Amino acid sequence: MTKITHDIMRKIREVSILDVADRLHVDYSSRGGRYRMCRCFMHDDRHPSMWIKPQENKWRCEVCAKGGSHIDLVMEHEGLSFADACQWFVREFNLFSLNDHQRFFLPKRKNTQVPRGNCVVKHDSKEFGIISDEYLTLCRGTRNTFCHSLVENKVLTAQQMEHAAEAYKLGTTNDGGVIFWQIDEKQRVRDGKIMFYKEDCHRCKMRKPSWVSYRLIRKGELPHDWKGKHCLFGLHLVTGRNCNDNKVIAIVESEKTAIICSEIFPCSQERKPITWLATGGMSNLSIDMLAPLVGYKVIIFPDTDTEGKTYKQWREIAKAAQQVLHHAFYVSDILEREATMEEKERKIDIADFLLRKQ
Ligand SMILES: [Zn+2]
């Protein structure tokens, strides 16, 4: 196994999709122009319905509604994970870098370098505390400024708000805050993030977000040494691995974006159901958080800014997660490509962008 470094990744990207098609014995028309047509290998294709765009290193079958980069082509054709497809490129095109050879002469380091979250992929409840789900029932409700403002400002209809509040089990504190519960894939309540919003749907900057666990510790309802572990907001919606393998998981930064998108964009263009999850902050994404999503198609949507900071950071984490978990996590660059400068200055998210497009 070759370590997939930045350098190797760059070399993989430089390989032409036509060379990849040749290796895979995917026959394409020799006609010039922007598109090459070929018979799709995924369905019984009599008339070529798959195209390859050599200039962009892209392909797609319109019938199967599948396509992507030349790496996706290898993954699809050979039935490989992203990590294994990268290894395929290294073997087929001899993409070794100097670093690789140098590595043999260096003492082995114990841990491979990853940006955040270490390599600990354990989910043992003895490791972290859990909050009783009685609190979920106790705090259930939409009588908070967050839910109220989304309806008042016509972001969601009252019915959509109720529906989303039910799905995400939103709660309300007695001082008007909204509780974004973090419930994991095993339906364990990890914690609840309390946030305050203004009537215009924006966060109230005067009031800092807080946690249900802090309040319970202060009230003596949780022990002082209680230690929790955060998970993705909405993770409890990711269940039934076997029956829903066509499900798409989308990850965004803010809980609000996940809630809005879940109502407005419940399905992908290919009519696949999307489950919207949130990290709750730019610096919260970690390998640990992504671990329960192995096996699903995961697309990560970073917010944008003028320097593409979140995009770069999240792409690094997704890459590291790919290596550790041997599963592909796609990071969408749609905002980096398509948001205007003015939108980047406003640091818009995918919900803002899609709503504008509508
Ligand atoms: Zn096809």
Residues whose N, C-alpha, C, O or C-beta is under 5 A from the ligand:
A	BS01	ZN	C40 M42 H43 C61 V63 C64
